[in-house]
Amino acid sequence: MTRLIGRYLKHSEVKESSHRRHRFESRFTRADLELLARVDEAHETLSGPATKKILEREYEIYQHVAYGAVGDDLGSTHLQLTEAPALP
């Protein structure tokens, strides 16, 4: 805020910055995140390794292809996803 006030006092205007932050490509699609959210909700938000095991079983035993893609990349990312804000 102080920076913006200083800029206004110096130039009599404040312009929106054209700089954009670099964002890494998401490893999960929206469908993957929704699937993970449903699994988390059904199992009352288990630990990352337990959730990964559930996804692996769904893929290997029951041949649910969607679970395989999410389970492969899950790892420690699960903690970050469960603490992330809800999707709009």
N, C-alpha and C positions, 0 to 999 in steps of 0.2 A: 504494500500500500504506500509506504514512504517513497519508494522508487517512482510510482505513478504520480504522486503529488509533486515530487521534484521535477519530473519530466513536464508536467503541466505548467509549473512556475517558470521553467526555463523556456519552453516553446509555445506556451499558451494553448496547447492542445495535447491530447493523448490519442495516439493511433494504435489500432490493434496490431500486434506483432505478426509478421508474416512467417516467422520461424515455426516449423512443425517438428515435433519430436519424432525420432525414429521408433517405430514399434515393430517388435519381432512378430513374425507370422505365428498365428495360433496353431498349436499342434492338434487341437480338437475342433470339430465342427459344432455348430449349434445343436445338431441332433445328438452328437456324442455327449455334450454337456447335459442335455435333457435326460438322456438315458442314465448317465451317472447320477443325476439328481434323483431320478426315480428309484434306482438301486439303493442310494443312501437313505432315502425316506423309508423304503420298505424294510431296511435292516437297521434303522435307527442310527445312522451315521457311524459305521464301524471304522476301525483304523484303516489306513491305506493298504497294508498287506492283506488284511482280511477281505476288503472290498475287491482287491485285485484277484484274490483266490476265487471269489464268487464269480467274477467276470470270466476267469479262465475256465471254470467248470461249465458255465453256461455255453461257452464257445466249444470246448472240447467234448463234453458229454452230450449236450442237447443241440449242438450244431447251430446255435444262434450267432450268425455271422457278425451282427452289429456289436456284440459283446467282445469279440476278438480284437477289433480295432482299438477300442477304448482300453481294454486290459493290457495290451502290449505297451502302451505309452503311459500308463497310469503312474506307477512308482511313487516317488515323493511328491509328484504334482498334486496328488489327492488332497493333501493338507491345504495347499494353496487354493484349490478349487472350492473346498468346503468352507473356507473362511472368506471367499470372495462374495461381493454383493450379489443379490438375486438378479437373474436375467429379466430384462423388461418384457 
